[in-house]
Amino acid sequence: MIFIFEACHTLTYMAFLSDSKISSPKRPIFTSILANTALSKVPGISGAGSSPDKTIYTPTLDAELIVNGEITSMPIRPNTPTGCPTPATITRAMMQLCGLTPLFINAGLEYTPTIPTFDLYGQAGGDPRKGDAVPDAKSLFQRGKQLGTLLSTLSDMLVIGECIPGGTTTALCVLRGLGYSARVSSSFADNPHPRKDEIADAVIHQLKERGITDTLGVVTAAGDPMIPAAAGMANGFSGEVILGGGTQMLAVAAVIKGLGMRLPKIATTIYVHDDASANFRETAEAIGISPVYVDPEFGALGHYGLARYCIGEVKEGMGAGGAMYLAAAMGHSPSEIREAILQTISSYS
């Protein structure tokens, strides 16, 4: 435990936000896209569930936690087996602090969610090694665009988060399929690169054999339902768009660039931005984005579970980085944000 806290203290001298030039929204909306990919069931790919088969339930369980303040459909606690709080607890804290009600979007779940969602009528993502992973990608893009246009009439800032276990692997497939030499982060402290690279190599081989190079074609063959839905929402929204997340949102940004659209801002955590097992910064630069990252100083808050973020566990998810960014944009101080997170996590103890 001492090692974890000492390692994290090296981050405590950073500013809360890497870029202080942020706008102050008058009517922000926080959204999170929920979806599944069959890759989350591959052993060793995702740490977002007690077993690979149960990873498909994580999006709804996290949404329950944010909306209800507890997980209601299963008798489980909102943390990992090592005691690391799920990112949904951070997002819950920010929604409570800001007085916001999040909008959840069903882009393609295997089951009916237990909380209200805006349904884009997408299918759960398939295994890209066995055929098109998102056969309805073009429809999801168009429906996402229509939703973004609708939200433009209600808001001046749209924060888009996501929850799709296994999504860093589909993001890797899409990024490499679009020509980027990406290495992606993981919810595991020990990033399972060999397994992810094996899957990506097989998918890229199929893309080349089939001659697929167009942007939505790559998403159709190699991606997941979240990616076209988020890209469509960003396209349809007329105000400021914040992609709240890590390497999965880089894949969304790469798709947006490939379609010739306006590039949005990405807001993530320092734990993704500085992840030595990935190349987040280099990939963002290649896409043409300068991400904003939040340093919540989890190593200095005296909470063992939060400190595990600093050694590479979890890192980001359910739009947590974007939610903290939004709280700062709405005028809440770093100390208020950190205290809200601690109080929320303490309520589950």
C-alpha angles and dihedrals in degrees: 000000000000090000092054095051094045092050091051095050089073086075098052096091095065123102115256090246124032090216120038093190099097129142123239108235121212097197110020124176123203115205134177125198115220121203146139135230124194088230091075087070092060107103113253097016103095134027093193098109144031089260135007092257092053095053089089090071096055097089093057094041091053091047090051089053093051095045101037103025090240142052104260108176099054133034097243136119124240099251142074122264088264092056097258110147115239115250087244088074088059092049090047090053092051094048090052092046093049096040092236132146110215122226114225119204124203105214095165125334125170091227140029109277120237095222129059113276139174101245119219089182094234128154123243111264119264131217105281091212090065102045140304108346096201109024090170095051094122092050091048090051092052094046090047089051091052090050091049090052090051092049089051088070090056106037147033096205127040120194112194118198129170145207116197117138111222089025096126088063094051087045088055091051092050095044093050091042088057092050104263121135092225132172112189135210127245139210086235118087086224103055109223095222097156092057093045093045091050090055094043092049091053092048094047089050089056092047090054093046090051094043094235112163107138116105102243089038089060090048091049093052102035112017142074134248095261094064101061092037092054093044090051093049090051090050094050098044114092098195131061115315123204118190102210108205148054134263093344089061089050086062089052090049091049090053091048090052092046090055091051095245132143110283114237128211121267120216118189141148126278087242090069096034093055097035104140091199091063137041100230096147095047093048092048090051091050090053091047100249130127103204123212114224132197123221106198091175093232090171092064099049098082095240115125095204095050090047089063088072086070093058092052106269116139094336097182143354146139089040092294094150091047091047092054090046090052092050089054091047088054090057104263115143124235090250091053091049094049093046091050090053093049093048092050093049092045090056089066094051 
